[in-house]
Amino acid sequence: MSGAPGEGGRPQGAWTRRHLLGLRELSADEIRFVLDTAKGFSEISTRSIRKVPTLRGRVAVNLFYESSTRTRLSFSLAAQRLSADVLDFTKESSSTSKGETLIDTARNIEAMGVDVFVVRHSASGAPHVLSSKVQACVVNAGDGAHEHPTQALLDLFTIREKLGRIDGLHVAIVGDIAHSRVARSNIWGLTKLGARVTVVGPPTLVPARFAELGVEVCHDLDKVLPDVDVLNMLRIQRERQGNLSFPSLEEYTRLFGLDGRRLARCKKGVVVMHPGPLNRGVEITPEVADGPNSVILDQVSAGLAVRMATLFLVVQAKEQQQAAALAALQPPPIEVTSPDAAASVPSPTPDPETASP
């Protein structure tokens, strides 16, 4: 497999994981390695021919048990840009409706010759379980309220591209932290790379226990605005809440929505982010979402590069591990002495005391 394209060669460091399941388990160096690899892949989107043969002959499957637009399309396009074949699984038209389990579904698909599964599932930990049951690589595209690692990686990539660094920045994540897998992955990634993180929202959506993750907890958005470098606005996860955890959307918007008035209280160059989908007029107003401080579309572009890097790295790690295992099974070479070499060795001199008369 050819190396990842990049500026001045391949990124420094190493990647040895054949799965990407979350950022909690990654080191800061591993996170930087993915971002550096993505930097190289981002250049491909500027070419006239936006395709490289890096994963030619490999097969990627989008195994999505939850509805998705951006993430699924982003992974599909990323795999296609790497020249991989792509299969899309949809829960509604699958044997899942007949009672087949996630593991059985994946194993049956893997038997067709699959190299990597991109998994989105409503159950936290589903990609972790799957990774122990299949030989293919597994990439977590969002599991329950647990993690969404590639979203956090693209957020980190966007921040680094816009502000030149992550270490020392103050990032506020605002909204439904309790139900957000994006928030959790961002917390792990940002803190490991040296950022100061504050989570903001009503007490029902931002429990005090989040301080155990090494972040600050705040229930007053206006209090943090003048000090932050990045505002990452999250939507309300109504599909995971059941009943609303606050009196009304109108009250939430009044207390925690980002509009032009609040933006004016921030630093001049504050970066405004949103993982999507946007609820315009609830957590963010159109004037802010489409304004000069917004990097929302930059996040979408970064997502393609990050997912290309992720697919490349996990498949490369798997194939390197397979090659190493195969080499370890090979018997050691047999040393064969040539006839000429044997002839040049002098015959031993007989011992006079034991020699026959």
C-alpha positions in Angstrom: 0.0 0.0 0.0 1.4 3.4 -0.9 2.1 6.0 1.8 -0.3 8.8 2.5 0.3 12.0 0.6 1.6 14.9 2.6 3.7 18.0 2.8 7.3 17.0 2.8 6.6 13.2 3.0 4.6 11.1 5.5 3.8 12.4 9.0 6.3 11.7 11.8 5.3 8.9 14.2 3.4 5.7 13.8 -0.1 4.3 13.7 -0.6 0.7 14.7 -4.3 0.4 15.4 -6.6 -1.5 12.9 -9.7 0.0 14.6 -10.7 3.5 15.5 -13.3 3.2 18.2 -12.9 6.4 20.2 -10.5 9.2 21.2 -10.4 8.2 24.9 -8.0 5.3 24.1 -5.7 7.4 21.8 -2.6 9.2 22.9 -1.9 12.8 22.0 0.7 11.6 19.5 -1.8 9.3 17.8 -4.3 12.1 17.5 -1.7 14.4 16.0 -0.6 11.6 13.6 -4.2 11.3 12.2 -4.4 15.1 11.8 -1.1 15.3 10.1 -2.1 12.4 7.7 -5.4 14.2 7.0 -3.5 17.4 6.1 -1.8 15.4 3.3 -5.1 14.0 2.1 -6.8 17.5 2.1 -4.8 18.5 -0.9 -6.5 15.8 -3.0 -9.7 17.7 -3.1 -8.0 20.6 -4.9 -6.8 18.4 -7.8 -8.5 18.2 -11.2 -8.7 14.4 -10.6 -9.8 13.9 -7.0 -8.8 10.3 -6.6 -5.8 8.3 -5.5 -5.3 4.5 -5.8 -4.4 4.1 -2.1 -7.2 1.6 -1.3 -7.7 0.1 -4.7 -9.2 -3.4 -4.5 -10.3 -2.9 -0.9 -14.0 -2.9 0.2 -15.6 -0.6 2.8 -19.1 -1.1 4.2 -21.2 1.6 5.8 -23.0 -0.3 8.5 -25.4 2.3 9.7 -28.2 1.4 12.1 -29.1 5.0 12.6 -30.1 7.6 10.1 -27.3 9.8 8.8 -26.6 12.2 5.9 -23.3 14.0 6.3 -21.4 11.2 8.1 -22.5 8.4 5.8 -21.9 10.5 2.6 -18.6 11.7 3.9 -17.3 8.2 4.6 -18.6 7.0 1.2 -16.9 9.8 -0.7 -13.7 9.3 1.4 -13.5 5.6 0.4 -14.2 6.4 -3.2 -11.5 9.1 -3.3 -9.1 6.3 -2.1 -10.4 4.1 -4.9 -12.1 1.6 -2.6 -15.4 -0.2 -3.4 -18.2 1.0 -1.1 -21.3 -0.9 0.1 -24.1 0.8 1.9 -26.1 -1.1 4.5 -29.5 0.3 5.6 -31.3 -1.2 8.6 -34.7 -0.8 7.1 -34.0 -3.0 4.1 -31.8 -5.6 5.8 -32.4 -8.9 7.6 -32.2 -7.0 10.9 -36.0 -6.6 10.5 -36.2 -10.4 10.6 -34.3 -10.7 13.8 -30.7 -11.0 12.6 -28.1 -9.6 15.1 -25.4 -7.0 14.4 -22.7 -9.7 14.7 -24.4 -12.1 12.3 -25.1 -9.4 9.8 -21.4 -8.2 9.9 -20.0 -11.7 9.6 -22.2 -12.5 6.6 -21.1 -9.3 4.9 -17.5 -9.9 5.8 -17.6 -13.3 4.2 -18.0 -11.5 0.9 -14.5 -10.0 1.3 -14.7 -6.8 3.3 -11.8 -4.8 4.6 -13.4 -2.2 6.8 -16.7 -1.6 8.5 -17.9 2.0 9.3 -20.4 1.5 12.1 -23.1 3.8 13.4 -25.3 2.3 16.1 -27.7 3.5 18.8 -26.2 1.2 21.4 -23.1 2.6 23.1 -20.2 0.1 22.7 -21.6 -1.6 19.6 -18.5 -0.9 17.5 -16.2 -2.2 20.3 -18.1 -5.5 20.4 -18.1 -5.8 16.7 -14.3 -5.3 16.5 -13.8 -8.4 18.7 -15.9 -10.5 16.4 -14.6 -9.7 12.9 -11.3 -9.7 11.1 -12.0 -6.5 9.2 -11.2 -3.1 10.5 -13.9 -1.2 12.4 -14.3 2.5 12.5 -16.8 4.1 14.9 -19.1 6.5 13.1 -21.1 7.2 16.3 -22.4 4.9 19.0 -25.2 5.9 21.3 -24.2 8.8 23.6 -20.7 7.4 23.8 -18.3 8.7 21.1 -18.1 10.0 17.6 -14.3 10.0 17.0 -14.1 11.2 13.4 -16.4 14.2 14.2 -14.0 15.2 17.0 -11.0 14.7 14.8 -12.4 16.9 12.0 -13.3 19.6 14.7 -9.6 19.4 15.9 -8.4 19.6 12.3 -10.6 22.7 11.7 -9.4 24.5 14.8 -5.8 23.8 14.1 -6.1 25.0 10.5 -8.0 28.2 11.5 -6.0 29.2 14.7 -2.7 27.4 14.0 -2.7 25.5 17.3 -4.9 23.7 19.9 -2.6 23.8 22.9 -3.5 26.7 25.2 -6.8 27.6 23.5 -10.1 28.0 25.5 -12.9 26.0 23.9 -16.5 26.2 25.0 -18.8 23.3 24.1 -22.4 24.6 24.4 -25.6 22.6 24.5 -26.8 19.1 25.3 -23.6 17.7 26.7 -25.3 14.9 28.6 -26.6 13.1 25.5 -23.9 14.1 23.0 -21.3 11.7 21.7 -19.7 14.6 19.8 -19.1 16.4 23.1 -17.4 13.4 24.7 -15.0 12.8 21.8 -14.2 16.5 21.6 -13.5 16.6 25.4 -11.0 13.7 25.1 -9.3 15.1 22.0 -9.1 18.7 23.1 -7.8 18.0 26.6 -5.2 15.6 25.4 -3.9 18.3 23.0 -3.7 20.9 25.7 -6.8 22.9 25.3 -8.9 24.3 28.2 -12.5 23.1 27.8 -15.6 24.5 29.4 -19.0 22.7 28.9 -22.0 25.1 29.0 -25.7 24.5 29.3 -28.6 24.1 31.7 -27.8 21.8 34.8 -30.2 19.1 33.4 -28.0 18.9 30.2 -24.6 19.6 31.8 -24.3 17.6 35.0 -21.6 18.5 37.5 -20.0 15.1 37.0 -18.5 16.2 33.7 -15.9 18.0 35.8 -14.4 14.5 36.4 -13.3 14.5 32.7 -11.0 17.5 33.3 -13.3 20.2 32.0 -15.0 23.2 33.6 -18.7 23.1 34.0 -20.7 26.4 33.6 -24.4 27.1 33.4 -24.1 30.7 32.2 -23.1 31.2 28.6 -22.7 35.0 28.9 -20.1 34.5 31.6 -17.7 32.6 29.3 -18.2 34.5 26.1 -15.4 37.1 26.5 -12.7 34.5 27.3 -13.2 31.8 24.7 -11.3 31.2 21.4 -13.8 28.6 20.1 -17.5 28.1 20.5 -18.8 24.7 19.5 -22.6 24.9 19.5 -24.4 21.6 19.8 -28.0 20.8 19.0 -30.6 19.5 21.4 -30.6 15.7 21.2 -34.4 15.4 21.3 -34.4 11.9 19.9 -32.4 10.7 22.9 -34.1 12.8 25.6 -37.7 11.7 25.4 -39.2 14.6 27.2 -37.4 17.9 27.1 -34.9 18.5 30.0 -35.9 22.2 30.2 -39.2 24.2 30.1 -39.2 25.2 26.5 -37.1 25.7 23.4 -37.8 29.4 23.6 -36.3 29.6 27.1 -33.3 27.5 26.0 -32.7 29.9 23.1 -32.9 32.9 25.3 -30.4 31.5 27.8 -28.0 29.5 25.6 -28.6 30.4 21.9 -25.8 32.1 20.0 -27.0 35.2 18.2 -25.3 38.4 16.9 -25.7 40.1 20.2 -23.8 37.4 22.1 -21.2 37.1 19.3 -20.4 40.8 19.7 -19.3 40.0 23.3 -16.7 37.5 22.1 -13.1 38.0 21.0 -12.9 39.4 17.5 -11.5 36.3 15.9 -13.6 33.7 17.8 -14.3 30.6 15.8 -17.9 29.3 15.7 -18.5 25.6 15.1 -21.4 23.3 14.8 -21.4 19.5 14.0 -24.8 19.6 12.3 -27.6 19.3 11.7 -28.3 22.9 12.7 -31.5 23.9 14.4 -31.5 27.5 13.1 -33.0 29.9 15.5 -32.6 27.5 18.5 -28.9 27.0 19.4 -27.6 29.3 16.6 -29.1 32.1 14.5 -28.7 32.2 10.7 -26.7 35.4 10.9 -24.1 33.7 13.0 -24.2 30.3 11.3 -23.6 32.0 7.9 -21.3 34.8 9.2 -17.6 35.4 8.9 -16.8 33.7 12.3 -18.5 30.4 11.3 -16.4 27.5 10.1 -19.3 25.1 9.7 -18.7 24.4 6.0 -14.9 24.1 6.7 -15.8 21.3 9.2 -17.6 19.5 6.4 -14.5 19.7 4.1 -12.2 18.7 6.9 -14.4 15.7 7.6 -13.6 14.3 4.1 -9.8 14.5 4.7 -10.0 13.1 8.2 -12.1 10.1 7.1 -9.8 9.4 4.2 -6.9 9.5 6.6 -8.8 7.2 9.1 -9.6 4.6 6.4 -6.1 4.6 5.1 -4.5 4.2 8.5 -6.6 1.4 9.9 -6.4 -0.7 6.7 -2.6 -0.1 6.5 -2.2 -1.2 10.1 -4.3 -4.3 9.5 -2.3 -5.3 6.4 1.0 -4.6 8.2 0.0 -6.8 11.1 -1.1 -9.6 8.7 2.3 -9.4 6.8 4.2 -9.6 10.1 2.1 -12.6 11.3 2.7 -14.3 8.0 6.5 -13.6 8.2 6.6 -15.1 11.7 5.1 -18.4 10.4 7.8 -18.8 7.8 10.5 -21.4 8.7 14.1 -20.1 9.1 16.2 -20.5 5.9 18.3 -23.7 5.6 22.0 -23.1 5.2 23.2 -25.2 2.3 27.0 -25.6 1.8 28.0 -25.7 -1.9 30.1 -28.6 -3.2 33.0 -26.3 -3.9 33.0 -25.0 -0.4 32.9 -28.5 1.0 35.9 -29.6 -1.2 38.0 -26.7 0.1 37.7 -27.9 3.7 40.8 -30.0 4.6 40.2 -33.5 5.9 41.0 -34.1 9.5 44.4 -35.6 10.3 44.0 -39.1 11.9 45.2 -39.6 15.4 48.4 -41.8 15.3 47.4 -43.7 18.4 44.0 -44.7 17.1 44.8 -45.1 13.5 44.9 -48.6 12.0 48.3 -50.0 11.2 
